[in-house]
Amino acid sequence: MKRPSSKKKRKQHKWIACAPLHSRQGMMHSMLSDELKKKYGRNCIQVRKGDMIKVLRGSFRGVSGQVTGVNLKSLRVYVQGVTIKKADGTEVERPVHPSNLMITELFEEDKRRREVLTRNSKEAE
């Protein structure tokens, strides 16, 4: 799906809301820490379950934890330790937008992710 050329907020929001899942996958990127930027030669990468992240914005700023889930439909990431208390007293994980996160450690056991990282590190050299 082609990104709209309009600057209108309404059209931008509609494009994101109506985007198919394979396009939303590309929207799930977070910035890398300085060490990872130097190591892999790129600024951001897609967030995956198992990554260690740090929250940079919002009421949970400074909290570090592991990604427990990624929701493409709502474009949110669930982080261990980022919880809110409901009215009945139960704690639930609060979803966070990936632009408010920084990846500090990568979960590299995925074959496709290793390919992406090695491909880009070769280009950086």
LODOGU-823156 format. One record per residue (C-alpha): residue number from 1; residue in three letters; x, y, z. Coordinates in steps of 0.02 Angstrom, whole numbers. Layout:
// residues N
resi,resn,east,north,up
NUM,ala,X,Y,Z
...
***
This chain:
// residues 125
resi,resn,east,north,up
1,met,0,0,0
2,lys,73,166,-53
3,arg,102,298,80
4,pro,-8,452,54
5,ser,75,608,-12
6,ser,-44,719,86
7,lys,14,811,241
8,lys,-162,809,314
9,lys,-167,723,483
10,arg,-334,642,441
11,lys,-264,556,285
12,gln,-104,504,374
13,his,-205,428,518
14,lys,-321,338,396
15,trp,-172,264,304
16,ile,-100,193,465
17,ala,-270,131,526
18,cys,-309,42,361
19,ala,-133,-25,329
20,pro,-117,-213,301
21,leu,-17,-317,425
22,his,135,-334,312
23,ser,146,-143,305
24,arg,121,-128,492
25,gln,270,-243,518
26,gly,381,-104,451
27,met,306,19,575
28,met,363,-85,724
29,his,541,-18,728
30,ser,630,52,881
31,met,796,140,897
32,leu,952,45,947
33,ser,1067,91,1090
34,asp,1233,173,1047
35,glu,1332,10,1067
36,leu,1214,-85,951
37,lys,1217,58,824
38,lys,1407,46,814
39,lys,1404,-144,809
40,tyr,1275,-165,671
41,gly,1289,-1,577
42,arg,1105,45,583
43,asn,994,158,688
44,cys,837,54,712
45,ile,771,-121,695
46,gln,605,-210,712
47,val,552,-252,889
48,arg,532,-438,924
49,lys,478,-541,1072
50,gly,630,-575,1182
51,asp,720,-410,1152
52,met,779,-311,1303
53,ile,717,-132,1293
54,lys,714,31,1391
55,val,562,146,1394
56,leu,610,325,1345
57,arg,443,417,1356
58,gly,286,416,1461
59,ser,248,376,1641
60,phe,360,220,1634
61,arg,515,316,1576
62,gly,676,230,1626
63,val,599,57,1650
64,ser,698,-84,1570
65,gly,626,-252,1531
66,gln,601,-392,1408
67,val,473,-383,1267
68,thr,337,-509,1307
69,gly,229,-477,1154
70,val,202,-372,999
71,asn,30,-325,934
72,leu,30,-276,750
73,lys,-154,-234,747
74,ser,-139,-97,878
75,leu,46,-57,840
76,arg,97,-84,1020
77,val,231,-178,1117
78,tyr,207,-264,1286
79,val,354,-251,1406
80,gln,388,-350,1564
81,gly,376,-232,1713
82,val,266,-103,1628
83,thr,102,-141,1714
84,ile,-49,-45,1777
85,lys,-171,-92,1913
86,lys,-353,-113,1863
87,ala,-500,-61,1972
88,asp,-522,-239,2034
89,gly,-339,-247,2090
90,thr,-269,-357,1951
91,glu,-113,-301,1860
92,val,-107,-300,1671
93,glu,33,-255,1552
94,arg,17,-83,1476
95,pro,51,-72,1289
96,val,187,50,1231
97,his,216,122,1057
98,pro,382,63,983
99,ser,440,241,947
100,asn,450,268,1136
101,leu,572,124,1161
102,met,759,93,1141
103,ile,825,-82,1111
104,thr,971,-121,1227
105,glu,995,-307,1189
106,leu,938,-405,1037
107,phe,860,-578,1038
108,glu,966,-653,899
109,glu,906,-834,899
110,asp,797,-798,749
111,lys,877,-849,583
112,arg,798,-708,482
113,arg,851,-575,606
114,arg,1032,-635,601
115,glu,1027,-622,411
116,val,963,-443,420
117,leu,1095,-391,546
118,thr,1240,-470,451
119,arg,1180,-399,285
120,asn,1175,-224,355
121,ser,1338,-237,451
122,lys,1427,-285,289
123,glu,1356,-131,204
124,ala,1419,-21,346
125,glu,1599,-83,330
***
